[in-house]
């Protein structure tokens, strides 16, 4: 039996386009592309057998049938949201599923401790966690939220700053015994550096230093480079293959037990921000809102 309401995402796209006035503005608000939204409206029109919008190169207007459908759709979304809030509020117990996308560093070293208390407090909430370094399309791929690294572009998404995390240079004692300990950036250039290729750009990520009070972005010359999983550079460094830059929270246990040694500590002082993002237009569930509130905000 075919699903009766498998077109809800297409309907949400139509409502957002009308609310924002243009397909481009709606794409920004939904964190997707204009072509994805155009296909969504086309599918909806084909399903209904009527034209909902008139689209030209200069303007967009809603047909009479589109206005009638729009009014009923908004009412339906409101009823669904009210029903969710009523059910989730019964007995004070939250329920439902929350889908999160998070980068590998945060997913392995920061988020688990944050989620433990939340899941203990809300045993009826299920969490689906995708740990990867790809910037997912929240709306098109059905995620409720994502954690992102770096300064955020003005995407129309709501954001909560989780904090700034310090970076440091590390290498294994064996590597430093063989290759020597660099004392300056000039000497570092003569070492085997292990940079990471940013998936968003396909380019090497610069290493961040503070030299005499000045911020310096230094691009390592790689003999070996890592793509996809940024934690790979730490594994390579630990095996004596070179020097890498990583977050201090990733390296701190290995630094304590002597598996890694910090290199050029005088050049520390830089950090990278992590932020939680989620679509602001959505009537988010009580479970999603509770998790957003539970994650600690930074400066």
N, C-alpha and C positions, 0 to 999 in steps of 0.2 A: 504494500500500500504506500503510495507517494505521501511524503510529508506535506501537510496542509500549509504550514507557515514557514517554508524554507527560504522565503524571500524577504525576511525581516531586515537583513543587512542592506538590500537594495532599497527598501522603503526608507530606512534611516538615511541613506545617501540622498534620496529625493528630498526629504524634509530639510536636510542640512543645506542643500543647494539653494532651496527657496529662502531659507532663513538668512543665508550669507549673501544672496544676490547674484553670485556667479559660481561657476563650477570650480574655477581656480581658487577662490576664497574658501569654498567648502572643502577642497582637497587639502588646503593648509590646516583647516580646523580639524579634519579627520585624520591627518597624518598620512595621507595617501597621495595619489596622482590624479589629475583631471581625466585621464583616459580610463582609469579604473571606475570613476564615478559615472562617466558617460556610458560605459557598458552596463553599469548597474541600472541606470534609468532606462536604457534600451530594453533590458531584460524585463523590467517592471511593466513597461508599455506593451511589450509583446504578451506578457502574461494576462494583462487586463484587456487588451484589444483596443485601447484608446490612446490618444496622444495626451501626455500630461504637461509637456512643456514645448514651447516654440523656441528654437535656438538659432540665432544668426551669429555672424562674426562680431556684431556690436552689442546685441542685447539678448536678454533671456526673459520670457514671459510665461506665465502659467495659464493653461487653458481652463475653460469652465469646468470640465471634468477633473482637471488637476486640482483646482481649488476645492472642489467637493471632497476629493480623495484626501487632500492635505488636511482638511479640517477633521475628518474622521480619524486619520492616522495619528494626529496629535492627541486626540482624545484617547485613542487606544494605548499609546505610549504612556500617557498619564495614568490610566487604569492599571497597566502592568506594573509601573513603578510603585503605585499605591499598594498593590497586592503583595509585591516583594517586601516592602517595608512592614506591612502588617504581619506577614508570616514570619519574617526574620526577627520581629520584635516579640514574638510570643515567648513568655517565660524568661525574657532577657537573653535567650540563646541565639547566637548568630549561626547561620548555616549558608551553604552555597559553595561555589568554587571560585578561586582567584587564580588567574593565569598571569605569570610574571616572566619577563625576559631579563636576564642579568649577565654581565660579562664574567668571564672565568675567574678573574682575580677576586671580585666581590662575591661571586657565587660560592667560591671555595673558602674564603678567609674572613668574610665579614657577615654576610647575610645569614648563614646557619644559626649563629648565636642569637641574632635578632628574631628569627622565626620561631625559635624554641619556645620562648615565653608566650608568644602569640598563640601558637597551636595548643599549648597547655591550657590557656584561658578559653579557647574557642574550639573544643574538640569536634564540633560538627562542621567546621569549615575545612574544605579540601583545598590544597595548594598544588598547582601544576607549575613546576619551575623549569624553565628552559635556560641552560647555562651555555652561552656561546658568545662570540665577539662580533656578532652580526647585528646591525641596527634593524630590528624587525619593524614592519608596518603594523602598528598597534591595531588599527581598525580592520584592515584587510585580513590579517592573520588571527584576529580574535583575542588579542592580549588585553588585559585590564590595565597593565602598567609595565614599565620597563625602567631599569636603572642604566643610566648613561654616564660615560666618562667625558670630561672636558666641559668647556663653556658651551652652553646650548644656543643653537640658532633660534631666531624668533619664528617658531613653527606653529604658534597658536595652541600648543599643548600646555596644560597646566604642569607646573614643576615644583618640586620640593628639594631644596639643597640638603643632601645627607651629610656632607662634610668635605673637607680638603685633606688629602692624604699625601704625606711626605714621600719623596722618592730618594733612592740612594744607589750608589754603584757598589757592586759586590763581585767577588771572585773566590775561587777555592784556594786554600793554603797551598795545595800542590801547584796550581798554575802560577801563583805569585812566587813560589820558590824557584820555579823553572824560568819564568819570564822577567822576574823583578817587579818591584812595586813602583808604579808611576807616581811622580810627585807633582806633576803639572799637566795641564791639558795638552801641551806640546808632547810630553812623554806618553800620554794616553794614546795619542794618534799612532804611536808605533806598536801598540798592543793589538791582540786579537779581540775585536769588539763584536758583541752579539746583539745587534739591533732587531727590532720587530717591525714588520710591514703592516701599516695600518690598513685594516680591511675597508675602511670608508674611502681611502684615497689611493691605495696601492703603492704608497710611498713609505720610505723609512721614517719611523717616528724619531724626531730629534731628542737628544738627551738634554735634560734641563739642569742648569747649574746656576749658582750665584757666586760671581767672581768679584771680589772687592766691592760688594754691595750692589753690583749690577747683575740683572738677569741675563743669562746667556743660553741660547738654544744652539747646541753643538751637534752637528750631524756626523755620526761615526762612519768610518769607511769599513764596510764589512768584508770579512773573509767568509763568514757564515751568517746567514740571516734566517729569521723565523717568520712564518706566516700563520694566520688563523688562530693559534693558541699562544697568547703572550706568556703563559707560564712555561712554555718551552725554553725560553731564554734562561730562566732560572735553573731548570734541570741541566741544561748544557753547561752553565757556569759551575754548577755544583760538581760536575764530572771533570772539571779542569780544562774545559775547552775555550775559556776566554772570560771576558768581563762583560757584565750586563748591567742595565739600570732597571730597577723594579721598585715597587712600593715597599716601604719599610715594614708594613704589616705582613707582607708576604715573606720577607727575608728574616724577620726578627728571631724566630725560633732557630733557624739554621745559623744565625750569627751567635746566638747564645751557646749552641752546642759545638761550635767550631767548624761546622761544615762549610761555612762561608765567612769571608772577612770583608769588612767594608773598605772600599778604595776611595781615596781622595775625600775624606770626610769634611775637610775644610770647605769644599765646594757645595755642601748641602745647603738647604734652605728653601728649595722650590717644592711645590706640591701641585697636585691635580685634583679638581673637584669631581665628586660623584653626585648625581642628582636622580631623583625619582620623577618620572614623567607619566602622565595619564591624560586621556582626552577630556577636556573640561566640559564638553557639551553633553556628555552622557549623564543619564540619571543613574549614577553608580550605585551598586548594591551596598547594603549596610556592611557586609563583610569586607568589600573593597575599601570603603571609607575607614573602617576600623583598622585595617592594615596600614593604610596611608598614615593615619594618626599614630600608629604604634611605632613606625620606623622613626628613629631619632633625626631631628633636623639639625643641620649645622649652620655655621655662620655664612 
